[in-house]
């Protein structure tokens, strides 16, 4: 495991009061300072780079305690020593010159943190296309690109993790919005964090015409076809074995099947994850809509005025001389557009036109008949085989394939399937005929194959066999 090789204090800079500065500095050193450099940097060059980066940060953001010096020259040395002691950087000497580089195990971790910071895990289309492309490449050339199948399985897991992360992030943000006592702050969180960050950039991507799930059926089809094809499985397993990813053929084939099954299970089981995301979205939209509906009205004194009017009417009693006459009767509802009778619209006359008479071209009918006749001639049925063999065998019990004369194409279509008569049509003709391989070859101008013998099965033997089967 990676954590068994990392330094014990590796995460101390990322948990200290200056963690924001330390994280930004590590990402800056990885991306800009070390970058694609093949050789370690001189210590003086790295100190200068740390000093330049620290110039844009305040003392409070850089210091962990009061012992951190204010002088920029001394402060950059403290920051440098902080990363050395934590195990992020490794210092050594080359020809009496101190050089510094990232620790090899820590570099793996900073590369992953940099990938997360860049937001690469938020690309649905990239993950799905990566799975489809790698899967198609592995199936198209299983002997040379078996590694592509491993990449497809890895990209599938990344995609599933992304979808789970989206639902979890939405639930976490929903709790923050519901805990916010200030409605203005809650609305700000909803529109700036939820809508802009998740709803627009990720969730809406799944509901557009160009959503990445349009490739989902292709992934399921390719993975299922590879699982059902033993030749493809064997070629992929041999590629894993040849490239040293498995100890033997059985382990390599198990590895291939595991990757294909994992891809299938992920992309066939995406619906519950999508439903979970849709449920969070719908629930939060309902709550925000209700909050907007029952927010403080514009006329906040409306209830007080209505209560004062009711109290004044109650205090007047039967003396209504001083009260204004009501303009609207409370005993009769007002008359308006909903109460008016709408005239019935005139019924629209249905236009129709007679169907045209279609004259079928005789050439088309002849073409259809020719296709049907071709299909009949190239289709081998049990009845056709029985008629063919009965006509050739006659009164003899057996007949060699080399003795059968092929007169035309129709005879050849049936003849080429005689060697499979014991398994053809689920063994339907096994009780009537028996085929056996013999020495020699059949070479009749139509076919060149090993010779065989076909003989009738006696009726008693056929009945015994049928009774055993029953």
N, C-alpha and C positions, 0 to 999 in steps of 0.2 A: 504493500500500500504506500501511497505517496507520503502520508503523514508519519510513517516510520522512518523516512529519510530526511524530513525537514528538521530544522533547528527547533529547540524547545521554545525559544523566545521569538520565533518568527512573527507571530501575530501581535506581539507587544506594541510595535509602532502603530498598528491598525486599531488598537484598543485604548490608546493613550489620549490625553486631552488634545494633542496635536494630530489626531488620526486623519482629519481631512487634508491637512498639509502633507502628511507622510504618504497617504494614498496617491494624491495628485503628483507628488515628486516621483514616486516609484513608476507610475504610468508614464510620466514625462521622460524619465531615464530610459525606460524600455523602448519607447516609441521614437524619441528624438535623439537622445545622446548615444546610446549603444546602437539602436537601430539595426542596420544590416552589417555592422562592423564585424569583420572576421577575427580581429585581434583584440585583446583587452586594451582598455584605455589607460593612459598614464594617470597617476593619482592627481597630479597637478591639474590636468584637463578636467577630471571629474569634479574636483573641488571648485574650479571656476564655473562649471555648469551648474553646480548646486547653488553657488552664490548668485548667479544670474537669475535662477528660478526663484530664489528666496526673496529677491528684491521686490516682487509683487505681492508679498504677504506681510502681514503685520506681526509684531513681536508676540502678541497674544495668541495668534494662530500657530506660530512655530514652536513656542516654548512649552515644555511639559511642566516646568516648575520655575521657581525664582532663580535657580542656579544657571539657567540658560543665559549666556552673555548677550549683551545688546550690540556689541561690535560685529559688523557683518563678516569680517574675516574669521573671528573666533567662532561665531555662530555657525558658519558653514562647516567648520571642523567638527563641532558638536553634532550637527545633523549627520555628517558623514560617519562619525563614530557610532551613532545610534543605529544606522543601517548595517554597519559591520558587526556590531555586537548582537543584533537580532538575527543575523544569518542571511540577510538578503544579498549582501555583497561579500565577495571574497578578495582579499588583498594578498599579493605575492610579489616576488622580485624576479625580474628578468635582467641579468647582467647589471646588477646593482641599481636597477631602475624600478621603483614600486609601480605596479600596474594593478588595476581593479577590474573585476568582471562580476556579472551576476552568478550566484550559486546555481549550478545546473538544475537542481531540484526546485529551487525557488523560481527559476525562470519558467518552468512549466506552469507554476501557479500564477505568476504575473501575466503570462500569455492568456490564460483562461480569464483572469480578471479584466484584462484589456478587451477581450472579445465580448464579455458581458457589458463592459462600459460603453463599447461601440454600439450595443443594441443589436448584435447579429442574431440573437435568439428570437427576434420579433419578426422574422420574415417567414410567413406561411408559404408563399409561393416558392421561395428558394428551397425550403425543406422538402416540399412535395416534389418539385421538379428534380431535386437531387436524388430522391429515392427512385423516381421513375427512370431517370437517365442511367443511374448505376445498375438498376435491375435489368433494363433492356440491354445494356452493354454486356453484363455477365451472361445473359441468356444467349445473346447473339454470338459471343465468342467465349464459351465456357472454359476452353482449355487454356486460354491466354489471359483472361480477365476475371478469374475467380475472386480476386480481391475486391472487385466491384460489388459483389454480393454482400461482403462484410460491411462495406461502406453504406450500402442501401439499408441494411439492418440498423446500423448506427444512426443514419439520418432519420429513420422511422422513430427511433427512441427519442431523438432530439425534438422531432415534431410533436410527439405525444407529450413530452415534458413541457413544450411551449403551450400546448392547449390546456394542460392542467394548470400551468402557471397563470394563464389568462383568467381562468375561473377563480383561482385563489386570490389574484390581485384585485379582481372585481369585488369579491366578498370582503376583503380587507378594507377597501375603499368605502364599501357600503357601511361597514361598522363605523368608520371615521365620520361619515356624513351623518349617520343617525345619532352619534354621540355629540355632535356639534350643537351647542345651545343657541348660537346666533344663526338665524335663518340666512342672512346675507353671506356669512362664511360658508354655510352648508351649500348654498347655491353656487358659490365660487368653486368649492371643491368638486361639485357635480360637473360643472361645465368645463373647468380647466383640467381636472385630473381624469374624471371618468369619461366625459364625452370626447375631449381632444386626444387623450392618451390611449384609451382602450377602445371606446365605442367607434371612433372614426378610423383609427389607424389599424386596428386588429379585427374587432368584431364585425364591422361593416364589410371588411374584405371577404368574409365568408358568405355574404349575401349579395354579391355582385355578379354580373354576367361573366366576369373574368376571374371568379373565385378559384383558388387552387384545388378545390375538390372536384373540378371537372376532370382531373387526372386520376381520381380515386379508382374508378372502374378499370382503367388501364393497369394500375398497379396490382389490383386484386386479380385481374385476368392473367397477367404475366406470371405472378407468383404461383397461382393455382396451376397454370399450365406446366411450369417447371417442376412442381411437386408431383404431377401425374406422369411426367416423362422420365423413365428410368435412365435413358441415355444421357439426358441433360444432367441429372443428378450425379451419374457416374463421372461425367466429364468435369463437373465442378469439383467433385471430391478428389479426383486425380490432380486437378490444379492446386488445391489446398495441400495435398500430400507432396507434390513436387516443389512447392514453394516453402515447405517446412512449417506449415501452420497446424499440422496434425501428425500424430505418431504412426498411424496406420490407415488403411482404406476405410475400415469401419468407423473410426473416430472422425475421419474427414467427411464421410457421408452423413454422420449424425450432426456435424457442425453445419453442413449445408441445409439439412432438413430443419434444424433449429432456427436458422436465419430466415428461411422462407416461411415457416409457420409463424414466427414473430411478426414479420411484415404483414402477413395475412390477418393475424389477430388484431393488430393495431388498426389497420385501415378498414376492417370489417366492423370493429367495435367503437368507431368514433361517434356514433349517434348519441350515446349517453353523455359524453363530454360536451357535445354541442347543446344538448338539452339543458345541461347544468348551467352553461353560460347564458343561454336564452332565458332561463328562469331568473337568474340574478338581474339581467337587464330589465325584464318585464317588471319584477318586483320593485326595483329602484325607480323605474319610470313612474309606476303607480304612486309611490310615496312622494316623489317630487311633485307630481301633478296634484295630489291631494294637498300638499303643503302650499302650493300656489293658489289653490282654490279657496282654502280657508285662512289665507293670510289676512292681516289687518286690513279692513276695507278702507277705501279712500275717504268715505264720510264716517269717521269714527264716532261722531256724536249722534248718529241716526237712531240708535237704540234709546239714548237718553231723551231725545226729542219725542219719540213715540211714547215712552213711558210717561213723560210730562203731559202729553195730550190726553192719554187715557185717564190720568189722575184728575185733570181738569173736567173731563166729561163726567166722571163719577161724582165729583164734588157738586156739579150743577144740579143733579137730581132731576126732578120733573120740570124745572124751569129752564127751557131751551130757547127763551126769547132772545137772549144775548148771543147765542151760538150761530155761526154761519150755516146756511142751508147746504146740505151735501149735494155735490154735483153728480155723484154716482150712487145709484141705489144699491144697497148691500143685499137686498132680497132678490134682485134680478141680475144675472151676470151681464157684463158688457157685451155688446154686439160688435163683432169685428170680422176680419177676413176668414178666420177659422169657422165661424158660424154661417157664413153665406153659402148658398147652394151654387155649386159650379155647374154650368151647362154641360150636358153630355157632349163629348167630342164626336163628330161624325165618324162613322165606321169607315175605315179605309178599305177601298176596294182591292182585293188581292189580285194582283196581276199574275197571270200564268200563261204559259205557252206550251204547245204540245211538244213532246219529245221527238226529236228528229229520228227518222228511220236510218239506221246505219247499215250500209251495204258492206258486208265482209268481202274483202278482196280474195278471190280464189287462190291467188298465190300465197296469201297468209295461211289459208286453210291447208293448202298443200304442205307448207313449211311446218305447221303444227303436226300434221299427220306424219311427216317424215321424221320429226323429232321423236314422236311416240314410237314409231317403228324402230328407230335407232336404239331407243332406251330398252325396248323389248328384246332386241337382238343381243345387246351387251349385258343384259341382266341374267345371271345364273340362278335358277330356282331348283328346288328339290325335284319337282315334276320333270323339268327339262333334263336333269342328270339321269333320272330313272329311265326316261324314254331313250336317251342316248345309249346308255349301257345295255338296256334290253335289246336294242337293235343291233349292237355289236356282238354281244355275248351269244345271242341265239340259243343253241342247245348245249354249248360248251359251258364248263364250270368256271374256268378262269381264262384270263387273257392278259398278255404282256402289253405294256405301253408301247413298246417298239413295234408291235404287230398291228397297231391301230393306224389306219390310213386317214389322214385329214383331207377332206374334199374341199372345204371352203372355210371362210372366216367364222361362220356360225359353229362349225364343228371344233375349230381351234379354241373359241371362247369357252366351250364346255370342257375340252380336253385339258386345258391348263389348270383346271381346278380339281381334276380327278385325284391328284396326289394328296389333297387335303380332305378327302371324302370322310375320313374317320372323325374329323373335328368340325367339318363344315356344317352350318346350320345347327349348332349346339349338339352335334352327334346324331342328328335325326336319321341319317342313312347308315348308321353303324350296324344296325340289326339286319340290313339287307346285303351290304357289300363289305368286303374286307380288302384293305390295301396293304401290300408288303413291298419293301425295297429289295431289289435284286441286283445282281452284278450287271455291268454294262451301262450303256447310255442310250437315251432316246435322241435321235437326230433326224428329223423329218422335214427340214426346211422351214418349219414354223417355230420349233422350240428345240433347245439343246439342254437336256437335263438328265439326272440319273434315272435308270430304268426302274420300272415298278411292275407289280402284278396286281390285278384286280380279280377277285373271285366272289361268287355269290355265297352268301351264308345260308346253310340249309335251314329249312323251315323249322325243324325241331330245335336246332340250336338257337334260332331267333326267339322261339317261344320260351325256351329256358332262360335266356337272357332277359327277356321282358318280365318273366315271373320273378326273377331275382331283383330286378329294378323295382318291381311293385312291392 
